[in-house]
Amino acid sequence: MTTPPDTPHNSHDALVRTIFGLPQHAASELRAVLPAALLAQLDLDSLTRVEASFVDEALRSSAADLLYRVLLRDGRLALVYLLIEHQSTFDPRMPLRLLGYLTRIWERHAREHPEDPKLPPIVPIVIHHGPRPWPGSRRFGEALLARLPGFDIRDSRDPADGVIRSDVLPLDFGFIVDDLALLQDPELLGRGRDTIAKLTWLALRNGRASARFFELMVDAIRSLEADLRGPEAVPALAALASYVCRWIDAPISAVERTIAESLPPASRSDFMNMIDQWIEKGRLAGLQKGRVEGRTEGRTEGELAARRESLLAILESRFGTVDAIWRERIATATSGQLASWIRRGAVTNSLDAVFAE
C-alpha cells in the first residue's frame, strides 16, 4: 500500500487513493453502489487496477481518479472507472468532465487493442462527500438541455417549452453518484463487511463537518476492533490517522496513542511503528500547518458558498428563475466576481447587466 503524500490540499485525494486504490476496497465501493443486475455480471475477484491518470493538472488537488479493469462473468472485458470527486461545492460541469475522461480511456484502449473494433463498457462513479447532497444532473444529456427560442426541428423538442429532448441528442450517458451526504453514520457502518472501507466512508463524510470527528472515528474503530485484522489493516489505519490529523486540533502523537489503544493488542505495535516511520521519513511532517491551511481552505469554501447563495437569492427575488447558464457562471466564480455581482444584482435591471464584463 502506498503512503499518502503530506500535502494539505491533497488529504482527501491521499486517503481515497490509499484505500480505494486497492482492489478489495474498490470492490466494496462497487458492491455498495452498483445495481444488483450489473453486479451479477461482474467477476469482482478479477478486479485489477490500471495505472493511469486522466484528471487534468488543474483538478489534481480536488479529484483522485482510479481506473479498474474487471472481467464479466462470461469472460468478456469491462472497464470500471472510479472518479473520486471531493469538492465541497457542486460542479455543474461534472458530466462534461466525465466525458473527457471516458474519451481518453477509450482512445487509450483503441491504441492498445487496434485489432478490436469495439469499445468496452465503462461505468463512471463519483463519490461525493460535500456538506450537502449532490444537487445536479446524473446524465450527460440533461446537462445539454437548453431553451432555444425560435429553434424549430420537427419532433426534436417539446412544443410546450422549446426544450430539446435528450433522446434525440447525439450523445448521452449516465453516471453513479455515491452521495455520502445522504447517508447517516450507522448506514455507512452497515455497508458490507469491509471494515477499512467503512472507516474511510465515515472519515470522508465527517472530516470537515463534525466537531466530534476524532471521537467518532475512535468509537468506530473500537466498535469494529474485532474485524481489524490482516496485513492491510495497519497501513490503512495509519492513513486514516494521518487524515484525522488534518482536521482536528491534536498532535499526531495524541492521535497515534488514542487509536493504538483502540486496536487489537496484536496490531498496536505495528501501527505505532508505521506512524513513527512515516514521521521519520517526513511523510507526516507539518501536520499543524496542514490543519491551519485545511481549515482556512474550508472557511474560504464556506464563504464562497454563502456568497453564491446570497447572490442567487437576490437574483431570484428580482428576476425570477435563474437559468442554468447563469448558475454555472456563479458556481465557478471567484470571491471578487461574486461580490461584484451581488452589488450589481441589487441595482441593475437585467441579468445580462449583472454579469456584464
Order of alpha helices (4+ residues) and beta strands (2+ residues): alpha-alpha-alpha-beta-beta-beta-alpha-beta-alpha-beta-beta-beta-alpha-alpha-alpha-alpha-alpha-alpha-alpha-alpha-alpha-alpha
